Amino acid sequence: MDNNDNRRRERWNSRLRTGKLFDRANRLLAECRIANLSESGARLRLLSEDRPLPVQLRLFDDAEETLIPIEIVWMKDGELGARFLKPEEDPILLSPEQIGQLGRMAGRLS
């Protein structure tokens, strides 16, 4: 069975909103599109070339302005499946100052 179809919970389309993947020290590693979501995880499409990523990351959801701890459960052809490490209803909410800091860090990668 294809990893992309291994779902335990129903997923819904997220209209390909954008996100960023940070390591646990909040260093920007990659930009992505959030292809779909469920209560327990997400399917992400990397916008840059494939590169090694740590298993545990933080997903910054640009639309929701939240930073969610995730764990990669599969990765194939520029896409990955992520499991949320905290319940979806309890993401890390960022202050405008913290969002600005993440944005400045992202600018350094360019």
Secondary structure as GFF3:
##gff-version 3
##sequence-region A 1 110
A	DSSP	three_ten_helix	3	5	.	.	.	ID=ss1
A	DSSP	beta_strand	12	22	.	.	.	ID=ss2
A	DSSP	beta_strand	28	37	.	.	.	ID=ss3
A	DSSP	beta_strand	41	46	.	.	.	ID=ss4
A	DSSP	beta_strand	56	61	.	.	.	ID=ss5
A	DSSP	beta_strand	66	76	.	.	.	ID=ss6
A	DSSP	beta_strand	79	84	.	.	.	ID=ss7
A	DSSP	beta_strand	92	93	.	.	.	ID=ss8
A	DSSP	alpha_helix	96	109	.	.	.	ID=ss9
###
